[in-house]
Amino acid sequence: MHPGPINRGVEISSSVADGEQSVILQQVSYGIAVRMAVMSMLAGQ
């Protein structure tokens, strides 16, 4: 999973990042939810 943000032109070209098959935005949003859940579990809530 890509944690985001991406470095356009360095890590990946804009055409690939914005392409039809790109799932970067989904991966970023899922990653945020997973990190929040883990932190909540660690905090005992």
All heavy atoms as atom14 arrays in JSON, in Angstrom:
{
  "sequence": "MHPGPINRGVEISSSVADGEQSVILQQVSYGIAVRMAVMSMLAGQ",
  "atom14_mask": [
    [1, 1, 1, 1, 1, 1, 1, 1, 0, 0, 0, 0, 0, 0],
    [1, 1, 1, 1, 1, 1, 1, 1, 1, 1, 0, 0, 0, 0],
    [1, 1, 1, 1, 1, 1, 1, 0, 0, 0, 0, 0, 0, 0],
    [1, 1, 1, 1, 0, 0, 0, 0, 0, 0, 0, 0, 0, 0],
    [1, 1, 1, 1, 1, 1, 1, 0, 0, 0, 0, 0, 0, 0],
    [1, 1, 1, 1, 1, 1, 1, 1, 0, 0, 0, 0, 0, 0],
    [1, 1, 1, 1, 1, 1, 1, 1, 0, 0, 0, 0, 0, 0],
    [1, 1, 1, 1, 1, 1, 1, 1, 1, 1, 1, 0, 0, 0],
    [1, 1, 1, 1, 0, 0, 0, 0, 0, 0, 0, 0, 0, 0],
    [1, 1, 1, 1, 1, 1, 1, 0, 0, 0, 0, 0, 0, 0],
    [1, 1, 1, 1, 1, 1, 1, 1, 1, 0, 0, 0, 0, 0],
    [1, 1, 1, 1, 1, 1, 1, 1, 0, 0, 0, 0, 0, 0],
    [1, 1, 1, 1, 1, 1, 0, 0, 0, 0, 0, 0, 0, 0],
    [1, 1, 1, 1, 1, 1, 0, 0, 0, 0, 0, 0, 0, 0],
    [1, 1, 1, 1, 1, 1, 0, 0, 0, 0, 0, 0, 0, 0],
    [1, 1, 1, 1, 1, 1, 1, 0, 0, 0, 0, 0, 0, 0],
    [1, 1, 1, 1, 1, 0, 0, 0, 0, 0, 0, 0, 0, 0],
    [1, 1, 1, 1, 1, 1, 1, 1, 0, 0, 0, 0, 0, 0],
    [1, 1, 1, 1, 0, 0, 0, 0, 0, 0, 0, 0, 0, 0],
    [1, 1, 1, 1, 1, 1, 1, 1, 1, 0, 0, 0, 0, 0],
    [1, 1, 1, 1, 1, 1, 1, 1, 1, 0, 0, 0, 0, 0],
    [1, 1, 1, 1, 1, 1, 0, 0, 0, 0, 0, 0, 0, 0],
    [1, 1, 1, 1, 1, 1, 1, 0, 0, 0, 0, 0, 0, 0],
    [1, 1, 1, 1, 1, 1, 1, 1, 0, 0, 0, 0, 0, 0],
    [1, 1, 1, 1, 1, 1, 1, 1, 0, 0, 0, 0, 0, 0],
    [1, 1, 1, 1, 1, 1, 1, 1, 1, 0, 0, 0, 0, 0],
    [1, 1, 1, 1, 1, 1, 1, 1, 1, 0, 0, 0, 0, 0],
    [1, 1, 1, 1, 1, 1, 1, 0, 0, 0, 0, 0, 0, 0],
    [1, 1, 1, 1, 1, 1, 0, 0, 0, 0, 0, 0, 0, 0],
    [1, 1, 1, 1, 1, 1, 1, 1, 1, 1, 1, 1, 0, 0],
    [1, 1, 1, 1, 0, 0, 0, 0, 0, 0, 0, 0, 0, 0],
    [1, 1, 1, 1, 1, 1, 1, 1, 0, 0, 0, 0, 0, 0],
    [1, 1, 1, 1, 1, 0, 0, 0, 0, 0, 0, 0, 0, 0],
    [1, 1, 1, 1, 1, 1, 1, 0, 0, 0, 0, 0, 0, 0],
    [1, 1, 1, 1, 1, 1, 1, 1, 1, 1, 1, 0, 0, 0],
    [1, 1, 1, 1, 1, 1, 1, 1, 0, 0, 0, 0, 0, 0],
    [1, 1, 1, 1, 1, 0, 0, 0, 0, 0, 0, 0, 0, 0],
    [1, 1, 1, 1, 1, 1, 1, 0, 0, 0, 0, 0, 0, 0],
    [1, 1, 1, 1, 1, 1, 1, 1, 0, 0, 0, 0, 0, 0],
    [1, 1, 1, 1, 1, 1, 0, 0, 0, 0, 0, 0, 0, 0],
    [1, 1, 1, 1, 1, 1, 1, 1, 0, 0, 0, 0, 0, 0],
    [1, 1, 1, 1, 1, 1, 1, 1, 0, 0, 0, 0, 0, 0],
    [1, 1, 1, 1, 1, 0, 0, 0, 0, 0, 0, 0, 0, 0],
    [1, 1, 1, 1, 0, 0, 0, 0, 0, 0, 0, 0, 0, 0],
    [1, 1, 1, 1, 1, 1, 1, 1, 1, 0, 0, 0, 0, 0]
  ],
  "atom14_positions": [
    [[0.83, -1.18, 0.0], [0.0, 0.0, 0.0], [0.88, 1.24, 0.0], [1.88, 1.3, 0.67], [-0.91, 0.02, 1.23], [-1.95, -1.06, 1.25], [-3.02, -1.0, 2.7], [-3.87, 0.51, 2.45], [0.0, 0.0, 0.0], [0.0, 0.0, 0.0], [0.0, 0.0, 0.0], [0.0, 0.0, 0.0], [0.0, 0.0, 0.0], [0.0, 0.0, 0.0]],
    [[0.45, 2.2, -0.74], [1.19, 3.46, -0.78], [0.69, 4.36, 0.34], [-0.5, 4.58, 0.47], [1.0, 4.15, -2.13], [2.01, 5.21, -2.37], [2.0, 6.41, -1.72], [3.1, 5.23, -3.17], [3.02, 7.14, -2.12], [3.69, 6.45, -3.01], [0.0, 0.0, 0.0], [0.0, 0.0, 0.0], [0.0, 0.0, 0.0], [0.0, 0.0, 0.0]],
    [[1.59, 4.87, 1.18], [1.16, 5.71, 2.29], [0.78, 7.12, 1.88], [0.13, 7.83, 2.63], [2.37, 5.72, 3.21], [3.53, 5.56, 2.28], [3.03, 4.66, 1.19], [0.0, 0.0, 0.0], [0.0, 0.0, 0.0], [0.0, 0.0, 0.0], [0.0, 0.0, 0.0], [0.0, 0.0, 0.0], [0.0, 0.0, 0.0], [0.0, 0.0, 0.0]],
    [[1.19, 7.54, 0.7], [0.92, 8.89, 0.25], [1.69, 9.9, 1.09], [2.14, 9.58, 2.17], [0.0, 0.0, 0.0], [0.0, 0.0, 0.0], [0.0, 0.0, 0.0], [0.0, 0.0, 0.0], [0.0, 0.0, 0.0], [0.0, 0.0, 0.0], [0.0, 0.0, 0.0], [0.0, 0.0, 0.0], [0.0, 0.0, 0.0], [0.0, 0.0, 0.0]],
    [[1.88, 11.08, 0.69], [1.63, 11.56, -0.66], [2.69, 11.04, -1.63], [3.73, 10.55, -1.2], [1.72, 13.08, -0.52], [2.65, 13.3, 0.62], [2.42, 12.14, 1.56], [0.0, 0.0, 0.0], [0.0, 0.0, 0.0], [0.0, 0.0, 0.0], [0.0, 0.0, 0.0], [0.0, 0.0, 0.0], [0.0, 0.0, 0.0], [0.0, 0.0, 0.0]],
    [[2.41, 11.16, -2.9], [3.36, 10.69, -3.91], [4.18, 11.87, -4.42], [3.74, 13.02, -4.36], [2.64, 10.01, -5.1], [1.67, 10.97, -5.8], [1.93, 8.75, -4.63], [1.09, 10.43, -7.07], [0.0, 0.0, 0.0], [0.0, 0.0, 0.0], [0.0, 0.0, 0.0], [0.0, 0.0, 0.0], [0.0, 0.0, 0.0], [0.0, 0.0, 0.0]],
    [[5.36, 11.57, -4.89], [6.21, 12.58, -5.51], [6.12, 12.4, -7.01], [6.81, 11.58, -7.6], [7.67, 12.42, -5.05], [7.85, 12.74, -3.61], [7.29, 13.69, -3.11], [8.63, 11.94, -2.91], [0.0, 0.0, 0.0], [0.0, 0.0, 0.0], [0.0, 0.0, 0.0], [0.0, 0.0, 0.0], [0.0, 0.0, 0.0], [0.0, 0.0, 0.0]],
    [[5.22, 13.18, -7.61], [5.01, 13.06, -9.07], [6.29, 13.41, -9.82], [6.96, 14.38, -9.51], [3.89, 13.99, -9.52], [2.56, 13.55, -9.0], [1.46, 14.54, -9.4], [0.22, 14.18, -8.79], [-0.69, 13.37, -9.35], [-0.45, 12.86, -10.53], [-1.81, 13.08, -8.73], [0.0, 0.0, 0.0], [0.0, 0.0, 0.0], [0.0, 0.0, 0.0]],
    [[6.61, 12.57, -10.77], [7.8, 12.78, -11.58], [9.05, 12.23, -10.95], [10.09, 12.15, -11.59], [0.0, 0.0, 0.0], [0.0, 0.0, 0.0], [0.0, 0.0, 0.0], [0.0, 0.0, 0.0], [0.0, 0.0, 0.0], [0.0, 0.0, 0.0], [0.0, 0.0, 0.0], [0.0, 0.0, 0.0], [0.0, 0.0, 0.0], [0.0, 0.0, 0.0]],
    [[9.01, 11.85, -9.67], [10.15, 11.27, -8.98], [9.87, 9.8, -8.72], [10.58, 8.92, -9.2], [10.46, 12.0, -7.66], [11.6, 11.34, -6.92], [10.77, 13.47, -7.92], [0.0, 0.0, 0.0], [0.0, 0.0, 0.0], [0.0, 0.0, 0.0], [0.0, 0.0, 0.0], [0.0, 0.0, 0.0], [0.0, 0.0, 0.0], [0.0, 0.0, 0.0]],
    [[8.83, 9.52, -7.93], [8.45, 8.15, -7.62], [7.62, 7.53, -8.74], [7.73, 6.34, -9.02], [7.61, 8.08, -6.34], [8.32, 8.46, -5.1], [7.41, 8.38, -3.89], [6.18, 8.53, -4.03], [7.94, 8.16, -2.82], [0.0, 0.0, 0.0], [0.0, 0.0, 0.0], [0.0, 0.0, 0.0], [0.0, 0.0, 0.0], [0.0, 0.0, 0.0]],
    [[6.74, 8.34, -9.33], [5.78, 7.85, -10.31], [5.38, 8.99, -11.23], [5.32, 10.14, -10.8], [4.56, 7.26, -9.57], [3.64, 6.5, -10.51], [3.82, 8.31, -8.8], [2.59, 5.68, -9.78], [0.0, 0.0, 0.0], [0.0, 0.0, 0.0], [0.0, 0.0, 0.0], [0.0, 0.0, 0.0], [0.0, 0.0, 0.0], [0.0, 0.0, 0.0]],
    [[5.1, 8.65, -12.47], [4.69, 9.71, -13.41], [3.22, 10.04, -13.18], [2.44, 9.22, -12.71], [4.9, 9.26, -14.85], [4.01, 8.22, -15.18], [0.0, 0.0, 0.0], [0.0, 0.0, 0.0], [0.0, 0.0, 0.0], [0.0, 0.0, 0.0], [0.0, 0.0, 0.0], [0.0, 0.0, 0.0], [0.0, 0.0, 0.0], [0.0, 0.0, 0.0]],
    [[2.85, 11.25, -13.52], [1.46, 11.69, -13.32], [0.48, 10.86, -14.12], [-0.63, 10.58, -13.66], [1.31, 13.16, -13.71], [1.99, 13.97, -12.78], [0.0, 0.0, 0.0], [0.0, 0.0, 0.0], [0.0, 0.0, 0.0], [0.0, 0.0, 0.0], [0.0, 0.0, 0.0], [0.0, 0.0, 0.0], [0.0, 0.0, 0.0], [0.0, 0.0, 0.0]],
    [[0.89, 10.43, -15.33], [-0.03, 9.64, -16.16], [-0.35, 8.3, -15.5], [-1.47, 7.81, -15.61], [0.56, 9.43, -17.55], [1.77, 8.71, -17.48], [0.0, 0.0, 0.0], [0.0, 0.0, 0.0], [0.0, 0.0, 0.0], [0.0, 0.0, 0.0], [0.0, 0.0, 0.0], [0.0, 0.0, 0.0], [0.0, 0.0, 0.0], [0.0, 0.0, 0.0]],
    [[0.6, 7.72, -14.81], [0.36, 6.45, -14.11], [-0.46, 6.7, -12.85], [-1.41, 5.99, -12.55], [1.69, 5.74, -13.77], [1.45, 4.53, -12.89], [2.42, 5.34, -15.04], [0.0, 0.0, 0.0], [0.0, 0.0, 0.0], [0.0, 0.0, 0.0], [0.0, 0.0, 0.0], [0.0, 0.0, 0.0], [0.0, 0.0, 0.0], [0.0, 0.0, 0.0]],
    [[-0.1, 7.73, -12.09], [-0.8, 8.04, -10.84], [-2.26, 8.38, -11.08], [-3.12, 8.05, -10.26], [-0.11, 9.19, -10.12], [0.0, 0.0, 0.0], [0.0, 0.0, 0.0], [0.0, 0.0, 0.0], [0.0, 0.0, 0.0], [0.0, 0.0, 0.0], [0.0, 0.0, 0.0], [0.0, 0.0, 0.0], [0.0, 0.0, 0.0], [0.0, 0.0, 0.0]],
    [[-2.57, 9.02, -12.2], [-3.94, 9.43, -12.51], [-4.64, 8.48, -13.47], [-5.76, 8.74, -13.88], [-3.94, 10.84, -13.1], [-3.4, 11.87, -12.13], [-3.59, 11.69, -10.92], [-2.78, 12.86, -12.59], [0.0, 0.0, 0.0], [0.0, 0.0, 0.0], [0.0, 0.0, 0.0], [0.0, 0.0, 0.0], [0.0, 0.0, 0.0], [0.0, 0.0, 0.0]],
    [[-3.99, 7.38, -13.8], [-4.55, 6.43, -14.75], [-5.76, 5.69, -14.22], [-6.09, 5.74, -13.03], [0.0, 0.0, 0.0], [0.0, 0.0, 0.0], [0.0, 0.0, 0.0], [0.0, 0.0, 0.0], [0.0, 0.0, 0.0], [0.0, 0.0, 0.0], [0.0, 0.0, 0.0], [0.0, 0.0, 0.0], [0.0, 0.0, 0.0], [0.0, 0.0, 0.0]],
    [[-6.45, 5.0, -15.13], [-7.67, 4.27, -14.78], [-7.43, 3.19, -13.73], [-8.31, 2.92, -12.92], [-8.26, 3.61, -16.02], [-8.9, 4.55, -17.0], [-9.48, 3.79, -18.18], [-9.86, 2.62, -18.02], [-9.56, 4.38, -19.26], [0.0, 0.0, 0.0], [0.0, 0.0, 0.0], [0.0, 0.0, 0.0], [0.0, 0.0, 0.0], [0.0, 0.0, 0.0]],
    [[-6.28, 2.56, -13.77], [-6.0, 1.44, -12.87], [-5.33, 1.85, -11.57], [-5.04, 1.01, -10.73], [-5.13, 0.4, -13.59], [-5.82, -0.21, -14.79], [-4.93, -1.19, -15.51], [-3.72, -1.14, -15.4], [-5.54, -2.08, -16.27], [0.0, 0.0, 0.0], [0.0, 0.0, 0.0], [0.0, 0.0, 0.0], [0.0, 0.0, 0.0], [0.0, 0.0, 0.0]],
    [[-5.12, 3.13, -11.38], [-4.46, 3.62, -10.17], [-5.38, 3.45, -8.96], [-6.56, 3.78, -9.0], [-4.09, 5.09, -10.32], [-3.53, 5.58, -9.12], [0.0, 0.0, 0.0], [0.0, 0.0, 0.0], [0.0, 0.0, 0.0], [0.0, 0.0, 0.0], [0.0, 0.0, 0.0], [0.0, 0.0, 0.0], [0.0, 0.0, 0.0], [0.0, 0.0, 0.0]],
    [[-4.82, 2.92, -7.88], [-5.58, 2.74, -6.63], [-4.9, 3.49, -5.48], [-5.14, 3.21, -4.32], [-5.76, 1.25, -6.28], [-6.66, 0.56, -7.28], [-4.43, 0.55, -6.16], [0.0, 0.0, 0.0], [0.0, 0.0, 0.0], [0.0, 0.0, 0.0], [0.0, 0.0, 0.0], [0.0, 0.0, 0.0], [0.0, 0.0, 0.0], [0.0, 0.0, 0.0]],
    [[-4.07, 4.46, -5.82], [-3.3, 5.19, -4.8], [-4.22, 5.89, -3.81], [-4.02, 5.79, -2.59], [-2.33, 6.19, -5.45], [-1.25, 5.44, -6.22], [-1.7, 7.11, -4.4], [-0.35, 6.32, -7.06], [0.0, 0.0, 0.0], [0.0, 0.0, 0.0], [0.0, 0.0, 0.0], [0.0, 0.0, 0.0], [0.0, 0.0, 0.0], [0.0, 0.0, 0.0]],
    [[-5.25, 6.58, -4.29], [-6.14, 7.3, -3.37], [-6.88, 6.34, -2.45], [-7.07, 6.62, -1.26], [-7.13, 8.16, -4.16], [-6.52, 9.32, -4.93], [-7.6, 10.09, -5.69], [-5.76, 10.25, -4.0], [0.0, 0.0, 0.0], [0.0, 0.0, 0.0], [0.0, 0.0, 0.0], [0.0, 0.0, 0.0], [0.0, 0.0, 0.0], [0.0, 0.0, 0.0]],
    [[-7.29, 5.18, -2.96], [-7.94, 4.18, -2.12], [-6.97, 3.66, -1.07], [-7.32, 3.5, 0.09], [-8.43, 3.01, -2.96], [-9.62, 3.32, -3.82], [-9.97, 2.15, -4.7], [-9.11, 1.53, -5.31], [-11.26, 1.84, -4.76], [0.0, 0.0, 0.0], [0.0, 0.0, 0.0], [0.0, 0.0, 0.0], [0.0, 0.0, 0.0], [0.0, 0.0, 0.0]],
    [[-5.73, 3.39, -1.49], [-4.74, 2.88, -0.55], [-4.46, 3.88, 0.55], [-4.3, 3.5, 1.71], [-3.45, 2.52, -1.3], [-3.6, 1.31, -2.19], [-2.33, 1.0, -2.95], [-1.42, 1.82, -3.05], [-2.26, -0.18, -3.51], [0.0, 0.0, 0.0], [0.0, 0.0, 0.0], [0.0, 0.0, 0.0], [0.0, 0.0, 0.0], [0.0, 0.0, 0.0]],
    [[-4.39, 5.16, 0.2], [-4.14, 6.19, 1.21], [-5.29, 6.24, 2.21], [-5.07, 6.25, 3.42], [-3.93, 7.57, 0.54], [-3.93, 8.68, 1.57], [-2.63, 7.58, -0.24], [0.0, 0.0, 0.0], [0.0, 0.0, 0.0], [0.0, 0.0, 0.0], [0.0, 0.0, 0.0], [0.0, 0.0, 0.0], [0.0, 0.0, 0.0], [0.0, 0.0, 0.0]],
    [[-6.54, 6.23, 1.72], [-7.67, 6.32, 2.63], [-7.8, 5.06, 3.49], [-8.13, 5.14, 4.67], [-8.97, 6.59, 1.88], [-9.28, 5.53, 1.01], [0.0, 0.0, 0.0], [0.0, 0.0, 0.0], [0.0, 0.0, 0.0], [0.0, 0.0, 0.0], [0.0, 0.0, 0.0], [0.0, 0.0, 0.0], [0.0, 0.0, 0.0], [0.0, 0.0, 0.0]],
    [[-7.55, 3.89, 2.92], [-7.59, 2.65, 3.71], [-6.47, 2.66, 4.74], [-6.66, 2.22, 5.88], [-7.44, 1.42, 2.83], [-8.58, 1.19, 1.87], [-8.39, 0.43, 0.72], [-9.85, 1.73, 2.08], [-9.43, 0.2, -0.16], [-10.89, 1.51, 1.19], [-10.67, 0.74, 0.07], [-11.69, 0.53, -0.8], [0.0, 0.0, 0.0], [0.0, 0.0, 0.0]],
    [[-5.31, 3.15, 4.37], [-4.18, 3.19, 5.29], [-4.46, 4.08, 6.49], [-4.08, 3.77, 7.62], [0.0, 0.0, 0.0], [0.0, 0.0, 0.0], [0.0, 0.0, 0.0], [0.0, 0.0, 0.0], [0.0, 0.0, 0.0], [0.0, 0.0, 0.0], [0.0, 0.0, 0.0], [0.0, 0.0, 0.0], [0.0, 0.0, 0.0], [0.0, 0.0, 0.0]],
    [[-5.14, 5.2, 6.26], [-5.51, 6.09, 7.36], [-6.43, 5.37, 8.33], [-6.23, 5.41, 9.54], [-6.17, 7.38, 6.82], [-5.14, 8.23, 6.07], [-6.8, 8.18, 7.95], [-5.74, 9.37, 5.28], [0.0, 0.0, 0.0], [0.0, 0.0, 0.0], [0.0, 0.0, 0.0], [0.0, 0.0, 0.0], [0.0, 0.0, 0.0], [0.0, 0.0, 0.0]],
    [[-7.43, 4.67, 7.79], [-8.37, 3.93, 8.65], [-7.66, 2.85, 9.44], [-7.93, 2.66, 10.64], [-9.48, 3.33, 7.8], [0.0, 0.0, 0.0], [0.0, 0.0, 0.0], [0.0, 0.0, 0.0], [0.0, 0.0, 0.0], [0.0, 0.0, 0.0], [0.0, 0.0, 0.0], [0.0, 0.0, 0.0], [0.0, 0.0, 0.0], [0.0, 0.0, 0.0]],
    [[-6.75, 2.14, 8.81], [-6.01, 1.07, 9.5], [-5.14, 1.65, 10.6], [-5.12, 1.14, 11.73], [-5.17, 0.25, 8.5], [-4.2, -0.67, 9.22], [-6.07, -0.54, 7.56], [0.0, 0.0, 0.0], [0.0, 0.0, 0.0], [0.0, 0.0, 0.0], [0.0, 0.0, 0.0], [0.0, 0.0, 0.0], [0.0, 0.0, 0.0], [0.0, 0.0, 0.0]],
    [[-4.43, 2.74, 10.31], [-3.58, 3.35, 11.34], [-4.4, 3.87, 12.51], [-4.01, 3.74, 13.67], [-2.72, 4.46, 10.72], [-1.6, 3.93, 9.85], [-0.63, 5.02, 9.44], [-1.21, 5.98, 8.53], [-1.27, 5.84, 7.22], [-0.8, 4.77, 6.65], [-1.8, 6.79, 6.47], [0.0, 0.0, 0.0], [0.0, 0.0, 0.0], [0.0, 0.0, 0.0]],
    [[-5.58, 4.43, 12.24], [-6.45, 4.93, 13.3], [-6.93, 3.75, 14.17], [-6.98, 3.86, 15.4], [-7.63, 5.69, 12.72], [-7.26, 7.04, 12.17], [-8.6, 7.88, 11.29], [-9.89, 7.89, 12.48], [0.0, 0.0, 0.0], [0.0, 0.0, 0.0], [0.0, 0.0, 0.0], [0.0, 0.0, 0.0], [0.0, 0.0, 0.0], [0.0, 0.0, 0.0]],
    [[-7.29, 2.64, 13.53], [-7.76, 1.47, 14.28], [-6.65, 0.9, 15.15], [-6.89, 0.55, 16.32], [-8.27, 0.41, 13.31], [0.0, 0.0, 0.0], [0.0, 0.0, 0.0], [0.0, 0.0, 0.0], [0.0, 0.0, 0.0], [0.0, 0.0, 0.0], [0.0, 0.0, 0.0], [0.0, 0.0, 0.0], [0.0, 0.0, 0.0], [0.0, 0.0, 0.0]],
    [[-5.45, 0.81, 14.62], [-4.32, 0.29, 15.4], [-4.02, 1.18, 16.59], [-3.83, 0.71, 17.71], [-3.07, 0.11, 14.5], [-1.83, -0.17, 15.33], [-3.3, -1.0, 13.48], [0.0, 0.0, 0.0], [0.0, 0.0, 0.0], [0.0, 0.0, 0.0], [0.0, 0.0, 0.0], [0.0, 0.0, 0.0], [0.0, 0.0, 0.0], [0.0, 0.0, 0.0]],
    [[-4.02, 2.49, 16.37], [-3.75, 3.42, 17.46], [-4.84, 3.33, 18.52], [-4.55, 3.39, 19.73], [-3.59, 4.84, 16.95], [-2.33, 5.02, 16.12], [-2.08, 6.69, 15.55], [-1.74, 7.51, 17.08], [0.0, 0.0, 0.0], [0.0, 0.0, 0.0], [0.0, 0.0, 0.0], [0.0, 0.0, 0.0], [0.0, 0.0, 0.0], [0.0, 0.0, 0.0]],
    [[-6.09, 3.15, 18.1], [-7.19, 3.01, 19.05], [-7.02, 1.74, 19.87], [-7.24, 1.74, 21.08], [-8.52, 2.98, 18.3], [-9.58, 2.79, 19.2], [0.0, 0.0, 0.0], [0.0, 0.0, 0.0], [0.0, 0.0, 0.0], [0.0, 0.0, 0.0], [0.0, 0.0, 0.0], [0.0, 0.0, 0.0], [0.0, 0.0, 0.0], [0.0, 0.0, 0.0]],
    [[-6.62, 0.65, 19.22], [-6.41, -0.62, 19.93], [-5.27, -0.48, 20.93], [-5.35, -0.98, 22.06], [-6.12, -1.74, 18.94], [-7.33, -2.16, 18.12], [-6.96, -3.31, 16.79], [-6.14, -4.62, 17.65], [0.0, 0.0, 0.0], [0.0, 0.0, 0.0], [0.0, 0.0, 0.0], [0.0, 0.0, 0.0], [0.0, 0.0, 0.0], [0.0, 0.0, 0.0]],
    [[-4.21, 0.2, 20.53], [-3.06, 0.37, 21.41], [-3.4, 1.26, 22.6], [-2.85, 1.1, 23.69], [-1.87, 0.95, 20.65], [-1.24, 0.01, 19.61], [-0.19, 0.74, 18.8], [-0.64, -1.21, 20.3], [0.0, 0.0, 0.0], [0.0, 0.0, 0.0], [0.0, 0.0, 0.0], [0.0, 0.0, 0.0], [0.0, 0.0, 0.0], [0.0, 0.0, 0.0]],
    [[-4.3, 2.21, 22.38], [-4.7, 3.11, 23.46], [-5.73, 2.46, 24.39], [-6.08, 3.03, 25.42], [-5.27, 4.4, 22.88], [0.0, 0.0, 0.0], [0.0, 0.0, 0.0], [0.0, 0.0, 0.0], [0.0, 0.0, 0.0], [0.0, 0.0, 0.0], [0.0, 0.0, 0.0], [0.0, 0.0, 0.0], [0.0, 0.0, 0.0], [0.0, 0.0, 0.0]],
    [[-6.22, 1.28, 24.0], [-7.15, 0.55, 24.85], [-8.58, 1.02, 24.77], [-9.33, 0.89, 25.72], [0.0, 0.0, 0.0], [0.0, 0.0, 0.0], [0.0, 0.0, 0.0], [0.0, 0.0, 0.0], [0.0, 0.0, 0.0], [0.0, 0.0, 0.0], [0.0, 0.0, 0.0], [0.0, 0.0, 0.0], [0.0, 0.0, 0.0], [0.0, 0.0, 0.0]],
    [[-8.94, 1.59, 23.64], [-10.31, 2.1, 23.5], [-11.11, 1.21, 22.57], [-10.86, 0.88, 21.54], [-10.31, 3.53, 23.0], [-9.67, 4.45, 23.99], [-9.68, 5.9, 23.52], [-10.21, 6.22, 22.48], [-9.07, 6.75, 24.32], [0.0, 0.0, 0.0], [0.0, 0.0, 0.0], [0.0, 0.0, 0.0], [0.0, 0.0, 0.0], [0.0, 0.0, 0.0]]
  ]
}
